[in-house]
Amino acid sequence: MIPFETIRKIMKEQSNGKQISDKAIVIMSIHVEDYIKNLTKISYDVLDEKNKNRDNQKMRKQKRLCEKCVQKGITIINHENHSHVSEEQIGGKEKTQKYENKKLENWRNMTEVI
């Protein structure tokens, strides 16, 4: 989990002195974490594809995720976001709101335990 203070600090730098609600920070944290998870998955897919090519050439497989795989993953995600409508947009605003409310409720449950 990304510390909320870090997210608040980054958002505050861009806010031009405007206030930021706690809910906005939680939602930003949720989306950043989802983005990182998705990027990591895609980057490992790129690494797997790279290793298939290395295997065909009888080369040793690369075990560590490198910056080139992450950069390729970022390119893929950016291309997908500009080329296609995301699954959340298919359901419209209502589906996105339900998703955010579910994540927010999960966060509240976690903080109550702590």
N, C-alpha and C positions, 0 to 999 in steps of 0.2 A: 504494500500500500504506500502510495506517495504521500509524504507529509503535507498536510493542509497548509502549513505555514509557508512552505516553499511555493505552492500554487498561489496562495494569497499574495506573496511578494512579487511573483512574476506578473500576476494580473494587475496589481497595484501600479507597477511600472508603466502599464499601458492605459491606465484608467483616467489620466489627467485630473487627478484629485477627486474623482467621483467615488462613492462608496460601493462596496461589493458585499452582497449578502452571503451568509454562510451556506445557504442552499446552492447558490451559484458556484461556490468553491467545491462543494460536494459533487455537483453534476459535472463540473470540469474535471475533477479527479477521476470520476467514473469513466468518462470518455477518453481521457488520456491513458488510463490503465487498459481499456479495451483496445485502443489503438496500438499500444505496445504489445499486447498479446497477439493481435492480428499480424503486426509487422514481424514479430518473432517467428510465428508459424510460417508465414510466407518466406521469410529469410531462410529458414531451415529447408523449405521445399526447394528453394534455389540451390542450396548447398547439396541436397540430395541429387538434383539434376546434374550439378557440376561433378559430383562423385560418380554418377553413371558414365559420364563422358570420360572421366579419368580411368574408370574401370575398363572401358572399351580400349583404352590406349595402354592398358597394363601398368598404370601408374598407381602409386599408393593413394588411398583415400584421404581426403582432408577431414580431420576430426573437429577442428575448431571453426566456429562461425566467424568469418572475417568481415572486414568493413565493406568489401565489394559485394558480398551477398546481402548485407543490410541495405546498401545503396540501391541495389537492384530491387529489393523488396519495397523500398520507398517509391521507386519509379513505378513498379507494378501497382501499388495501392493508389498512387496519384492518377495513373492512367485509368484505373477502374472507376475511381470517383468521378472523373470527368467524362467517361465514355458511357456509363450505365447508370440507371436509376438504382439506388441502393434498396435493399429489402425493406428497410424502415420507411422509405418514402412511398413504397407501394401501398402500405396500409394507411398512409397519410399521417396527419398530425396526431390523430387519436392513438395510433399504434406507438408512435414515438413517445408520447406522453405516458402511456401505460408502462413502457420500458423504463423510462426515467423514474417513475413512481416506484416500480418494483425494486430498482437498484437503491433508491433512497431509503425505502423501507428496510432493505437488507442492511444498509449502513446503520440505520437507527438501532436495529436489533443487535448489531455488533457492539455499538457504543454502550448500550444498556448493560450488556454483560460485563464490560470493562468497568 
